[in-house]
Amino acid sequence: MAKKEKINFQELSENELRERLFSTRDKLFHMRLQNNTAPLKNPHAIQYARRDIARIMTVLKQKGIKV
């Protein structure tokens, strides 16, 4: 199984962070829908997405950007 590459959110610009936040929230929504209809192959992906959202929001708040 390939390892997920680590992303340093501190180095991303505000626009890149907002895009990642939007896409990760969208991905989480779709994973939750899929998980309710049929089990996901990797159920921990939901947990990883939630953690990525929290990391992005933390960086945005540290930079003083309102979400």
DSSP file (Angstrom, degrees, kcal/mol; ACC not computed):
  #  RESIDUE AA STRUCTURE BP1 BP2  ACC     N-H-->O    O-->H-N    N-H-->O    O-->H-N    TCO  KAPPA ALPHA  PHI   PSI    X-CA   Y-CA   Z-CA
    1    1 A M              0   0    0      0, 0.0     2,-0.1     0, 0.0     0, 0.0   0.000 360.0 360.0 360.0 129.6    0.0    0.0    0.0
    2    2 A A        -     0   0    0      1,-0.1     2,-0.2     3,-0.0     3,-0.0  -0.451 360.0-118.0 -75.2 143.5    1.4    3.4   -1.0
    3    3 A K        -     0   0    0     -2,-0.1     2,-0.4     1,-0.1    -1,-0.1  -0.553  26.2-113.7 -80.3 146.4    1.9    6.0    1.6
    4    4 A K        -     0   0    0     -2,-0.2     2,-0.1     1,-0.1    -1,-0.1  -0.645  36.0-115.1 -77.4 131.2    0.0    9.3    1.4
    5    5 A E        -     0   0    0     -2,-0.4     2,-0.3     1,-0.1    -1,-0.1  -0.418  29.3-115.4 -69.4 142.4    2.4   12.1    0.7
    6    6 A K        -     0   0    0     -2,-0.1     2,-0.5     2,-0.0    -1,-0.1  -0.579  25.4-152.3 -80.3 138.3    2.6   14.7    3.5
    7    7 A I        -     0   0    0     -2,-0.3     2,-1.1     3,-0.0     3,-0.1  -0.942   8.3-144.1-113.1 128.4    1.4   18.1    2.7
    8    8 A N    >   -     0   0    0     -2,-0.5     3,-1.1     1,-0.2     4,-0.3  -0.791  15.6-173.5 -91.6 100.7    2.8   21.2    4.5
    9    9 A F  G >  S+     0   0    0     -2,-1.1     3,-1.0     1,-0.3    -1,-0.2   0.736  76.3  71.1 -68.5 -22.4   -0.3   23.4    4.7
   10   10 A Q  G 3  S+     0   0    0      1,-0.2    -1,-0.3    -3,-0.1    -2,-0.0   0.817  96.2  52.7 -62.5 -29.9    1.8   26.2    6.1
   11   11 A E  G <  S+     0   0    0     -3,-1.1    -1,-0.2     2,-0.0    -2,-0.2   0.583  90.1  97.1 -85.0 -10.1    3.4   26.8    2.7
   12   12 A L  S <  S-     0   0    0     -3,-1.0     2,-0.0    -4,-0.3    -3,-0.0  -0.469  75.0-117.1 -82.0 151.9    0.2   27.0    0.8
   13   13 A S     >  -     0   0    0     -2,-0.1     4,-2.4     1,-0.1     5,-0.2  -0.282  31.4-101.4 -78.8 170.6   -1.4   30.3   -0.2
   14   14 A E  H  > S+     0   0    0      1,-0.2     4,-2.5     2,-0.2     5,-0.2   0.911 122.7  49.0 -60.1 -44.3   -4.8   31.4    1.0
   15   15 A N  H  > S+     0   0    0      1,-0.2     4,-2.4     2,-0.2    -1,-0.2   0.906 111.1  49.4 -64.5 -41.5   -6.5   30.5   -2.3
   16   16 A E  H  > S+     0   0    0      2,-0.2     4,-2.4     1,-0.2    -1,-0.2   0.896 111.5  49.7 -64.3 -39.2   -4.9   27.1   -2.3
   17   17 A L  H  X S+     0   0    0     -4,-2.4     4,-2.6     2,-0.2    -2,-0.2   0.920 111.1  48.5 -64.9 -43.5   -6.0   26.5    1.2
   18   18 A R  H  X S+     0   0    0     -4,-2.5     4,-2.5     2,-0.2    -2,-0.2   0.903 111.8  49.8 -64.0 -40.5   -9.5   27.5    0.5
   19   19 A E  H  X S+     0   0    0     -4,-2.4     4,-2.7     2,-0.2     5,-0.2   0.922 112.6  46.8 -63.5 -44.1   -9.6   25.3   -2.6
   20   20 A R  H  X S+     0   0    0     -4,-2.4     4,-2.7     2,-0.2     5,-0.2   0.897 111.5  51.7 -64.6 -39.7   -8.3   22.3   -0.6
   21   21 A L  H  X S+     0   0    0     -4,-2.6     4,-2.3     2,-0.2    -2,-0.2   0.940 112.7  45.2 -62.0 -47.0  -10.8   23.0    2.1
   22   22 A F  H  X S+     0   0    0     -4,-2.5     4,-2.2     1,-0.2    -2,-0.2   0.933 116.0  45.4 -62.5 -47.0  -13.7   23.1   -0.4
   23   23 A S  H  X S+     0   0    0     -4,-2.7     4,-2.5     1,-0.2    -1,-0.2   0.877 113.4  49.6 -67.8 -36.5  -12.5   20.0   -2.2
   24   24 A T  H  X S+     0   0    0     -4,-2.7     4,-2.5    -5,-0.2    -1,-0.2   0.894 111.1  49.2 -70.1 -38.8  -11.9   18.0    1.0
   25   25 A R  H  X S+     0   0    0     -4,-2.3     4,-2.3    -5,-0.2    -2,-0.2   0.910 112.9  48.1 -63.8 -41.1  -15.3   18.9    2.4
   26   26 A D  H  X S+     0   0    0     -4,-2.2     4,-2.2     2,-0.2    -2,-0.2   0.917 111.8  49.1 -64.4 -43.7  -16.9   17.8   -0.9
   27   27 A K  H  X S+     0   0    0     -4,-2.5     4,-2.4     1,-0.2    -2,-0.2   0.899 110.4  51.3 -62.6 -41.0  -14.9   14.6   -0.9
   28   28 A L  H  X S+     0   0    0     -4,-2.5     4,-2.3     2,-0.2    -2,-0.2   0.912 108.5  51.9 -62.5 -43.4  -15.9   13.9    2.7
   29   29 A F  H  X S+     0   0    0     -4,-2.3     4,-2.0     1,-0.2    -2,-0.2   0.931 112.1  45.2 -58.1 -47.3  -19.6   14.5    1.9
   30   30 A H  H  X S+     0   0    0     -4,-2.2     4,-2.5     1,-0.2    -1,-0.2   0.865 111.1  53.0 -68.2 -36.0  -19.5   12.0   -1.0
   31   31 A M  H  X S+     0   0    0     -4,-2.4     4,-2.4     2,-0.2    -1,-0.2   0.893 108.3  51.0 -65.0 -38.7  -17.6    9.4    1.1
   32   32 A R  H  X S+     0   0    0     -4,-2.3     4,-1.6     2,-0.2    -2,-0.2   0.906 110.7  48.6 -65.6 -40.6  -20.2    9.6    3.8
   33   33 A L  H  X S+     0   0    0     -4,-2.0     4,-1.5     2,-0.2    -2,-0.2   0.935 113.3  46.8 -62.8 -45.9  -23.0    9.1    1.2
   34   34 A Q  H  X S+     0   0    0     -4,-2.5     4,-3.0     1,-0.2    -2,-0.2   0.881 109.6  54.2 -63.1 -38.1  -21.2    6.1   -0.3
   35   35 A N  H  < S+     0   0    0     -4,-2.4    -1,-0.2     1,-0.2    -2,-0.2   0.822 106.8  51.9 -67.9 -30.5  -20.5    4.7    3.1
   36   36 A N  H  < S+     0   0    0     -4,-1.6    -1,-0.2    -3,-0.2    -2,-0.2   0.818 116.2  39.1 -74.9 -30.4  -24.2    4.8    4.0
   37   37 A T  H  < S-     0   0    0     -4,-1.5    -2,-0.2     1,-0.4    -3,-0.1   0.879 136.6  -6.0 -85.9 -40.6  -25.2    3.0    0.8
   38   38 A A  S  < S-     0   0    0     -4,-3.0    -1,-0.4    -5,-0.2    -2,-0.0  -0.983  86.4 -90.5-152.7 144.6  -22.4    0.4    0.7
   39   39 A P        -     0   0    0      0, 0.0     2,-0.1     0, 0.0    -4,-0.1  -0.253  43.5-119.1 -59.6 141.1  -19.3    0.0    2.9
   40   40 A L        -     0   0    0      1,-0.1     4,-0.0    -9,-0.1    -9,-0.0  -0.423  12.5-126.4 -74.7 154.1  -16.2    1.9    1.7
   41   41 A K  S    S+     0   0    0      1,-0.3    -1,-0.1    -2,-0.1     0, 0.0   0.880 109.4  28.3 -65.6 -37.2  -13.0   -0.1    0.8
   42   42 A N    >   +     0   0    0      1,-0.1     3,-1.8     2,-0.0    -1,-0.3  -0.818  68.6 178.9-126.0  90.6  -11.1    2.1    3.1
   43   43 A P  T >> S+     0   0    0      0, 0.0     3,-1.0     0, 0.0     4,-0.6   0.709  78.0  69.3 -67.1 -17.6  -13.4    3.4    5.9
   44   44 A H  H 3> S+     0   0    0      1,-0.2     4,-2.3     2,-0.2     5,-0.2   0.625  77.4  81.9 -74.4 -11.0  -10.5    5.3    7.5
   45   45 A A  H <> S+     0   0    0     -3,-1.8     4,-2.3     1,-0.2    -1,-0.2   0.841  86.9  56.7 -61.6 -32.2  -10.5    7.7    4.5
   46   46 A I  H <> S+     0   0    0     -3,-1.0     4,-2.2    -4,-0.3    -1,-0.2   0.925 107.5  47.5 -63.0 -44.3  -13.4    9.5    6.3
   47   47 A Q  H  X S+     0   0    0     -4,-0.6     4,-2.1     1,-0.2    -2,-0.2   0.900 111.0  51.1 -63.7 -41.6  -11.2   10.0    9.3
   48   48 A Y  H  X S+     0   0    0     -4,-2.3     4,-2.2     1,-0.2    -1,-0.2   0.898 109.8  50.1 -64.1 -39.7   -8.3   11.2    7.2
   49   49 A A  H  X S+     0   0    0     -4,-2.3     4,-2.3     2,-0.2    -1,-0.2   0.911 109.4  51.1 -65.2 -42.3  -10.5   13.7    5.4
   50   50 A R  H  X S+     0   0    0     -4,-2.2     4,-2.1     1,-0.2    -1,-0.2   0.902 111.0  48.7 -62.1 -40.3  -11.8   15.1    8.7
   51   51 A R  H  X S+     0   0    0     -4,-2.1     4,-2.5     2,-0.2    -1,-0.2   0.892 109.3  52.0 -67.7 -38.9   -8.3   15.5   10.0
   52   52 A D  H  X S+     0   0    0     -4,-2.2     4,-2.6     2,-0.2    -2,-0.2   0.909 108.8  51.2 -63.3 -40.5   -7.2   17.3    6.8
   53   53 A I  H  X S+     0   0    0     -4,-2.3     4,-2.5     1,-0.2    -2,-0.2   0.922 110.5  48.8 -61.1 -44.0  -10.1   19.7    7.2
   54   54 A A  H  X S+     0   0    0     -4,-2.1     4,-2.1     2,-0.2    -2,-0.2   0.900 111.2  50.1 -63.6 -40.5   -9.1   20.4   10.7
   55   55 A R  H  X S+     0   0    0     -4,-2.5     4,-2.2     2,-0.2    -2,-0.2   0.929 111.8  47.5 -63.6 -44.6   -5.5   21.0    9.7
   56   56 A I  H  X S+     0   0    0     -4,-2.6     4,-2.4     1,-0.2    -2,-0.2   0.923 112.4  48.8 -63.6 -44.5   -6.5   23.4    6.9
   57   57 A M  H  X S+     0   0    0     -4,-2.5     4,-2.2     1,-0.2    -1,-0.2   0.868 109.4  53.4 -64.9 -35.4   -8.8   25.3    9.2
   58   58 A T  H  X S+     0   0    0     -4,-2.1     4,-2.3     2,-0.2    -1,-0.2   0.927 110.0  46.9 -63.5 -44.8   -6.1   25.6   11.9
   59   59 A V  H  X S+     0   0    0     -4,-2.2     4,-2.0     1,-0.2    -2,-0.2   0.906 111.0  52.1 -64.9 -41.1   -3.6   27.1    9.4
   60   60 A L  H  <>S+     0   0    0     -4,-2.4     5,-2.9     1,-0.2     4,-0.3   0.912 111.6  46.5 -61.7 -41.4   -6.2   29.5    8.1
   61   61 A K  H ><5S+     0   0    0     -4,-2.2     3,-0.9     3,-0.2    -1,-0.2   0.873 109.6  54.0 -68.9 -36.3   -6.9   30.7   11.6
   62   62 A Q  H 3<5S+     0   0    0     -4,-2.3    -1,-0.2     1,-0.3    -2,-0.2   0.866 108.5  50.0 -63.9 -35.0   -3.2   31.0   12.4
   63   63 A K  T 3<5S-     0   0    0     -4,-2.0    -1,-0.3    -5,-0.2    -2,-0.2   0.519 119.3-113.7 -80.8  -4.5   -2.8   33.2    9.4
   64   64 A G  T < 5 +     0   0    0     -3,-0.9     2,-0.5    -4,-0.3    -3,-0.2   0.767  67.9 143.4  79.8  26.4   -5.8   35.3   10.5
   65   65 A I      < -     0   0    0     -5,-2.9    -1,-0.3    -6,-0.2     2,-0.2  -0.865  47.7-130.6-103.3 129.0   -8.0   34.4    7.7
   66   66 A K              0   0    0     -2,-0.5    -5,-0.0     1,-0.1     0, 0.0  -0.555 360.0 360.0 -78.2 142.4  -11.7   33.9    8.3
   67   67 A V              0   0    0     -2,-0.2    -1,-0.1   -10,-0.0    -6,-0.0   0.400 360.0 360.0 -98.5 360.0  -13.3   30.8    7.1
